[in-house]
Amino acid sequence: MVPRFYELTEDHRILNPFRPPILQKSFDELPISSVMMIERRLNEEPTDWISRPSYFVSDRMKRLLEMVDEALIFKSVTFIDHGSGEQLSYWVSHIPAVLASSDHSLFYPNGSIQQLVLQGEAVKDQRIFTLEGVRGSGVIVRFDVAESMLRRGLSGFVLRKVDLE
């Protein structure tokens, strides 16, 4: 059976999602655990998946991703609101990049992806990854991972089917 893959894209139905600040250090430079003071906007909704400015996941999503790929490394970031003292705990992860974009993929003139087609052979053993050298591509998960995310009711993303050659 040929595996199916889906790209995690931001869920634009969430009107006021929590947006963490940009991390001042690269993933490798981040300590295992850190705390950042922030100013939250009114009624921001925390989600399980945040794709920008970095890939942040909730505790629930981290547990799932650890089951999916034991090699993933996570670092804890706790955001504390100056005004209310409320704490939001997230995990930042470096998701491995795979060179798997097919020659059949279509690109806009600015280099961002218009229609993604994956090389089946390059991704056959992958469960969660990003694409190396493809501007604007997000995180891609195999069907079983996507199904597990949906079964657990995780939030912050929508799934977009990706074609294979």
C-alpha positions as CSV (number, residue, x, y, z in Angstrom):
1,M,0.0,0.0,0.0
2,V,1.3,3.5,-0.9
3,P,1.5,5.8,2.1
4,R,-0.5,9.0,2.1
5,F,0.9,12.3,3.4
6,Y,-0.6,15.5,4.7
7,E,0.8,18.9,5.2
8,L,0.0,20.7,8.5
9,T,-1.2,24.2,7.7
10,E,-2.3,26.9,10.0
11,D,-6.0,26.8,11.0
12,H,-7.3,30.2,9.9
13,R,-10.7,29.5,11.5
14,I,-9.2,30.3,14.8
15,L,-9.7,34.1,15.0
16,N,-7.3,35.0,17.8
17,P,-4.6,32.3,18.1
18,F,-1.8,32.6,20.7
19,R,1.3,33.9,18.9
20,P,4.5,33.4,20.8
21,P,7.3,35.9,20.3
22,I,10.2,35.1,18.0
23,L,12.9,33.1,19.7
24,Q,16.2,35.0,20.0
25,K,18.3,31.9,19.7
26,S,18.5,29.0,17.3
27,F,17.1,25.7,18.4
28,D,20.6,24.4,19.1
29,E,21.4,27.4,21.3
30,L,18.2,27.1,23.3
31,P,18.6,25.6,26.8
32,I,16.6,22.5,27.6
33,S,14.1,24.6,29.5
34,S,13.5,28.4,29.3
35,V,11.0,31.0,30.5
36,M,9.9,34.1,28.6
37,M,7.9,37.0,29.9
38,I,5.2,38.1,27.4
39,E,2.3,40.5,26.9
40,R,-0.7,38.5,25.8
41,R,-3.5,40.1,23.8
42,L,-7.0,39.8,25.1
43,N,-8.8,36.5,24.4
44,E,-5.8,34.8,22.7
45,E,-6.6,31.1,22.2
46,P,-3.8,28.6,23.0
47,T,-3.6,25.8,20.5
48,D,-1.8,22.4,20.3
49,W,0.1,23.3,17.2
50,I,1.8,26.7,16.4
51,S,3.7,26.9,13.1
52,R,5.1,30.4,13.4
53,P,7.4,32.0,14.3
54,S,8.7,28.5,15.2
55,Y,7.2,25.0,15.5
56,F,5.6,24.9,19.0
57,V,3.5,22.1,20.4
58,S,1.5,21.5,23.5
59,D,2.2,18.7,26.0
60,R,-0.5,16.6,24.4
61,M,0.9,16.9,20.9
62,K,4.5,16.4,22.2
63,R,3.5,13.0,23.7
64,L,2.0,11.9,20.4
65,L,5.1,13.1,18.4
66,E,7.4,11.3,20.8
67,M,5.5,8.1,20.1
68,V,5.7,8.7,16.4
69,D,9.5,9.5,16.2
70,E,11.7,8.8,19.2
71,A,14.5,10.8,17.6
72,L,12.7,14.1,17.8
73,I,14.2,16.5,20.3
74,F,12.1,18.9,22.3
75,K,12.9,21.9,24.4
76,S,10.5,23.4,26.9
77,V,9.5,27.1,26.7
78,T,7.1,28.5,29.3
79,F,5.5,31.9,28.5
80,I,4.4,34.0,31.5
81,D,2.0,36.9,30.9
82,H,3.3,40.1,32.7
83,G,-0.2,41.2,33.6
84,S,-2.1,38.1,34.7
85,G,0.8,35.8,35.6
86,E,-0.8,33.1,33.5
87,Q,1.6,30.5,32.2
88,L,1.5,28.7,28.9
89,S,3.8,25.7,28.5
90,Y,5.0,24.7,25.0
91,W,7.7,22.6,23.4
92,V,9.8,23.8,20.5
93,S,11.1,21.1,18.2
94,H,13.5,20.8,15.4
95,I,11.7,18.6,12.8
96,P,14.1,16.9,10.4
97,A,14.2,18.1,6.8
98,V,14.1,15.6,3.9
99,L,15.1,16.2,0.3
100,A,11.9,14.8,-1.2
101,S,10.3,17.4,-3.5
102,S,9.5,16.0,-6.9
103,D,10.3,17.6,-10.2
104,H,6.5,17.6,-10.8
105,S,6.1,20.2,-8.0
106,L,4.9,23.6,-9.1
107,F,6.4,26.8,-7.8
108,Y,5.4,30.5,-7.8
109,P,7.9,33.0,-9.3
110,N,9.0,34.0,-5.8
111,G,10.1,30.3,-5.1
112,S,7.3,29.4,-2.8
113,I,5.4,26.2,-3.4
114,Q,2.2,26.2,-5.5
115,Q,1.5,22.5,-5.7
116,L,3.6,20.0,-3.8
117,V,4.4,16.6,-5.2
118,L,6.7,14.3,-3.1
119,Q,9.1,11.6,-4.3
120,G,7.6,8.4,-3.0
121,E,10.9,6.7,-2.6
122,A,12.4,9.5,-0.6
123,V,9.5,9.6,2.0
124,K,8.6,5.9,2.3
125,D,10.1,5.5,5.7
126,Q,9.2,9.0,7.0
127,R,6.4,9.8,9.5
128,I,7.0,13.5,10.2
129,F,9.3,15.9,8.4
130,T,9.8,19.2,6.6
131,L,11.1,19.6,3.1
132,E,14.7,20.6,2.5
133,G,15.1,23.5,0.1
134,V,11.4,24.2,-0.5
135,R,10.4,27.7,0.6
136,G,7.0,28.0,2.3
137,S,6.5,24.3,2.9
138,G,5.3,23.2,6.3
139,V,5.5,20.0,8.3
140,I,4.4,16.9,6.6
141,V,3.0,13.9,8.4
142,R,2.1,10.4,7.2
143,F,-1.6,9.3,7.3
144,D,-1.4,7.4,10.5
145,V,0.1,10.4,12.3
146,A,-2.6,12.7,10.9
147,E,-5.3,10.2,12.0
148,S,-3.8,10.1,15.5
149,M,-3.8,13.9,15.7
150,L,-7.4,14.0,14.7
151,R,-8.5,11.3,17.1
152,R,-7.0,13.2,20.0
153,G,-8.8,16.4,19.1
154,L,-5.6,18.4,18.7
155,S,-6.0,22.0,17.5
156,G,-4.3,24.7,15.6
157,F,-3.9,23.0,12.2
158,V,-5.7,21.7,9.2
159,L,-4.5,18.9,7.0
160,R,-3.9,19.3,3.3
161,K,-3.3,16.2,1.2
162,V,0.1,16.0,-0.5
163,D,0.5,14.2,-3.9
164,L,3.1,11.5,-4.4
165,E,4.7,10.6,-7.7
